């Protein structure tokens, strides 16, 4: 796995490089210290996962992520920060970030990177507890206006609960391929990018 590390504290960035490369299967492709460098380094050599801080001098990690995801919708970005500000969490979710971890959860960084690399979304325990509350909306969505079927509604709810395609398939007695097709269709109908944005949509509109 190839990882790009961006943190405005170069000592922290170097320490992360050392920690990550203790895993022989991880290679740190570069180190940046602000959002501008994150964009430049990503463009020059796109990594499997971008591990990035949020508060940085100049362009923030959130602003950099927005630029990168506009250019590469498949970009996998994992935020690693000391701040669990509600505003940051909500924006990271809306942007389509694959994860949000606090630096004090350093033991979970490597497993989180591997999970994100495999296409999963990862949020630290303190963050997960906040998400449903932060994304609540008093209005209830009319799925009919999106031509979403009852079966598709079930799948949306299970995705929002964090179930994998295999787990959804087992619960609904479907094949994994059928679940994948359902999710692709749902994303297209709702004009969403990925499962993370689908979960955000669900919690905002339930």
Protein Blocks (a to p, Z undefined) as FASTA:
>chain_A
ZZddddfblklmmmmmmmmmmpmkbccfbdcfbfklmmmmmmmmccfbdcddfbdghjaf
klmmmmmmmmmmmbccddddfbfcfklmmmmmmnopabdcdfklmmmmmmmmmmmmnopa
cddfklmmmmmmmmgcfbdcdfklnopafklmmmmmmmmnopafklmmmmnopafklmmm
mmmmmmmmnopablmlmmmmmmmmZZ
